Amino acid sequence: MTALDLTIPSQLMTALAPDITLMVGAMALLLWAAWGRESIQRQRAVGVASMILCGVVAAMVVYFMREGGAVGPGPIAMDRFRWTADLLLLLATFATIALGMDYNARERITSAESHVLVLLATSGMMVLVSARDLIIVFLGIEIMSVAVYVLAGLNRRSDRAAEAALKYFLLGAFSTCFLLYGIALVYGATGSTNLSTIAERVGGTGPVSPLLLIGMALLVVGFGFKIAAVPFHMWAPDVYEGAPTPITAYMAAAVKAAAFASFLRVWMEAFPEVFVQWHYGIWWLAAVTMVAGNLIALAQKNIKRMLAYSSIAHAGYILVAVLARGNLGSSAFLFYLFAYTLATFGAFAVVIVLSGRGDRYLKIEDYAGLWTVRPWLAGSMAVFMLALLGFPIFGGIGFFAKWYMLQAALDSITPLTNLSVILVLTSVVSAGYYLYVVMVMFMKPVSRPDSEPQPTGWLTQWVIAAAAVLILAFGIFPDPVVRLTRSSVIVPIDR
C-alpha cells in the first residue's frame, strides 16, 4: 500500500473546496498587491478584499457543515470538528487583518502582501485541521509555517522583528525535522501514513513496535514546538515580542489552534489503541507546561512576553483535552479555543492601542492609571485578563471554558484527577499576573509622559468591543457555544 494515493477524486476536491477557494483567492490578491506602487491605500484595499474573501470562505464552511459529509478512512476529514475549527481559524484571520490594517498604517508598513500572507497561512491551517493522513499534516504545517515566518519579520525597519523571524525560522525548521522523521518511523512501523490504517495496524494485542514508539515520541516533539509546550517553548517569548502585534495575536491563537486540532485528531484517530504507551508522556508534558508557563509569567514586566508565557500555560491546559479523549474531550477543546481566541485577540488589540508608534510602551507599568485616561480600554482589558484567568462572572465565557475542561478531565475514560488539581492550582497562580495588570490600570497613578488619549483605528476599536461583548454575552448565555461544540466532536473513522 502506498503512503498516499496521488489521484484526486471529485469527493476529495469537494472536501477541499473551502481551502482551495481561499488559496486561489489569496493568489489573485497577491497579484493585485504586487502590481503598482506600495501605499497605505493599496494595503487597506487589499485588506478589505481579504476580509471579504474570509467571509465567502466562512459561508462555504457553514454550507458544508449544514450539508454534512462522508466520514470514512479517506485522507481528508469532513466531520463537524473540522468545519468548526475552520470557522474558528477564519474568525482569527478576520480579526488579524482588521488589526493589521490599522497597525500597518500607524507603523508605515505599506506591504499589501501582509494580508495575503495571513490568508495563505490560514489556508495551510485549514488543510492541517482536515488532514487524516500524516503526509497531508506535514503539507499543512509547511504551508502555514512558511507564511508565518515571513509575517514575523514583516516590519523591515525593526531589528526585533528581524530577530524574531530568524529565530522562528531556524527553530521551526528544526522542529519540522523531528515531525518528518517521526512520520517516517510511523510509516516504517505500520506501512501507512493514513490515520485509519495506522489505527488498524497498531490495534493488535501483541507488543508495540519500538519503531512505532520512537516515531510517536518524535511526533510529540514536532507538535510540541508548534504549540509551544515546555520544554519546546524557547522560541515563543522572543518571537511574540519581536513580531508585529497583530501577528503575535495570530500566532498565539490561530497557529496554536490549528496545531492543537491536528495533534488531537492524530492522537485520537491513529493511536487510541496504544493509549497506555503515550498517556504518561503527554501527562507530564501538560503538567510541566502549566507549571513552568505560569511561574515564568509571574516574573515578566513586558506585556507581550507576559502574554507569551500565558499562551504557553494555556497550551498546558489544552493538552488536558488530548488526554481526556472521547467526545467530551474534543468538545471541551473547541469550547476552550473559542474563549481563548476571543480573549487573546482582545488583549493584543488593547496592546496595539497603548504601545504607541514603534511599540515603545510595552511595560506593564505603562498601563498605570489607564482607568482615569481611557476607562473603556481599561474595562475591556480587565475583561480579557479575567477571561484568560477563568474568573467567574466577569471572566465571562473564560470561566465556563476552564470548567468544561475540568469536567472533560474528570469524566474521561481514565480520570485525570491529579492533572485536574494541577490545572486548578496553576490557574490560581496565574491570578498573580493577570490581576496585577488589572491592579496597575485601576489602582496606580498615571506614569506615562504622553498619557493623553491617542487616536485609535475604528477597526481596532471594533475588535476590542466585539471581543469584550462576546466574552460577556456567552458568559451569561453559553448554550449556543456549548451546543455547537458538543455537535462538533471528532467522529470515529468507519474502517
Residue, then its C-alpha position, 0 to 999 in steps of 0.5 A: m500500500t502506498a503512503l498516499d494515493l496521488t489521484i484526486p477524486s471529485q469527493l476529495m476536491t469537494a472536501l477541499a473546496p473551502d481551502i482551495t477557494l481561499m488559496v486561489g483567492a489569496m493568489a489573485l490578491l497577491l497579484w493585485a498587491a504586487w502590481g503598482r506602487e506600495s501605499i497605505q491605500r493599496q494595503r487597506a484595499v487589499g485588506v478589505a478584499s481579504m476580509i471579504l474573501c474570509g467571509v465567502v470562505a466562512a459561508m462555504v464552511v457553514y454550507f458544508m457543515r449544514e450539508g454534512g459529509a462522508v466520514g470514512p478512512g479517506p485522507i481528508a476529514m469532513d466531520r463537524f470538528r473540522w468545519t468548526a475549527d475552520l470557522l474558528l481559524l477564519l474568525a482569527t484571520f478576520a480579526t488579524i487583518a482588521l488589526g493589521m490594517d490599522y497597525n500597518a498604517r500607524e507603523r508605515i508598513t505599506s506591504a499589501e502582501s501582509h494580508v495575503l500572507v495571513l490568508l495563505a497561512t490560514s489556508g495551510m491551517m485549514v488543510l492541517v485541521s482536515a488532514r487524516d493522513l500524516i503526509i497531508v499534516f506535514l503539507g499543512i504545517e509547511i504551508m502555514s509555517v512558511a507564511v508565518y515566518v515571513l509575517a514575523g519579520l514583516n516590519r523591515r525597519s525593526d531589528r526585533a522583528a528581524e530577530a524574531a523571524l530568524k529565530y522562528f525560522l531556524l527553530g521551526a525548521f528544526s522542529t519540522c525535522f523531528l515531525l518528518y522523521g517521526i512520520a517516517l518511523v510511523y510509516g516504517a512501523t505500520g506501512s501507512t501514513n493514513l490515520s485509519t490504517i495506522a489505527e488498524r495496524v497498531g490495534g493488535t494485542g501483541p507488543v508495540s513496535p519500538l519503531l512505532l514508539i520512537g516515531m510517536a515520541l518524535l511526533v510529540v516533539g514536532f507538535g510540541f514546538k508548534i504549540a509551544a509546550v515546555p520544554f519546546h517553548m524557547w522560541a515563543p517569548d522572543v518571537y511574540e515580542g519581536a513580531p508585529t502585534p497583530i501577528t503575535a495575536y495570530m500566532a498565539a491563537a490561530v497557529k496554536a489552534a490549528a496545531f492543537a486540532s491536528f495533534l488531537r485528531v492524530w492522537m485520537e484517530a491513529f493511536p487510541e489503541v496504544f493509549v497506555q504507551w503515550h498517556y504518561g508522556i503527554w501527562w507530564l508534558a501538560a503538567v510541566t507546561m502549566v507549571a513552568g508557563n505560569l511561574i515564568a509569567l509571574a516574573q515578566k514586566n513586558i506585556k507581550r512576553m507576559l502574554a507569551y508565557s500565558s499562551i504557553a500555560h494555556a497550551g498546558y491546559i489544552l493538552v488536558a483535552v488530548l488526554a481526556r479523549g472521547n467526545l467530551g474531550s474534543s468538545a471541551f477543546l473547541f469550547y476552550l479555543f473559542a474563549y481563548t481566541l476571543a480573549t487573546f485577540g482582545a488583549f493584543a488589540v488593547v496592546i496595539v492601542l497603548s504601545g504607541r508608534g514603534d511599540r515603545y510602551l510595552k511595560i506593564e507599568d505603562y498601563a498605570g492609571l489607564w482607568t482615569v485616561r481611557p476607562w473603556l480600554a481599561g474595562s475591556m482589558a480587565v475583561f480579557m485578563l479575567a477571561l484568560l484567568g477563568f474568573p467567574i462572572f466577569g471572566g465571562i465565557g473564560f470561566f465556563a471554558k476552564w470548567y468544561m475542561l475540568q469536567a472533560a478531565l474528570d469524566s474521561i475514560t481514565p480520570l485525570t484527577n491529579l492533572s485536574v488539581i494541577l490545572v486548578l492550582t496553576s490557574v490560581v497562580s496565574a491570578g498573580y499576573y493577570l490581576y496585577v495588570v488589572m491592579v496597575m490600570f485601576m489602582k496606580p497613578v498615571s506614569r506615562p509622559d504622553s498619557e493623553p488619549q491617542p487616536t485609535g483605528w475604528l477597526t481596532q476599536w471594533v475588535i476590542a468591543a466585539a471581543a469584550v461583548l462576546i466574552l460577556a454575552f456567552g458568559i451569561f448565555p453559553d448554550p449556543v457555544v456549548r451546543l455547537t461544540r458538543s455537535s462538533v466532536i471528532v467522529p470515529i473513522d468507519r474502517 
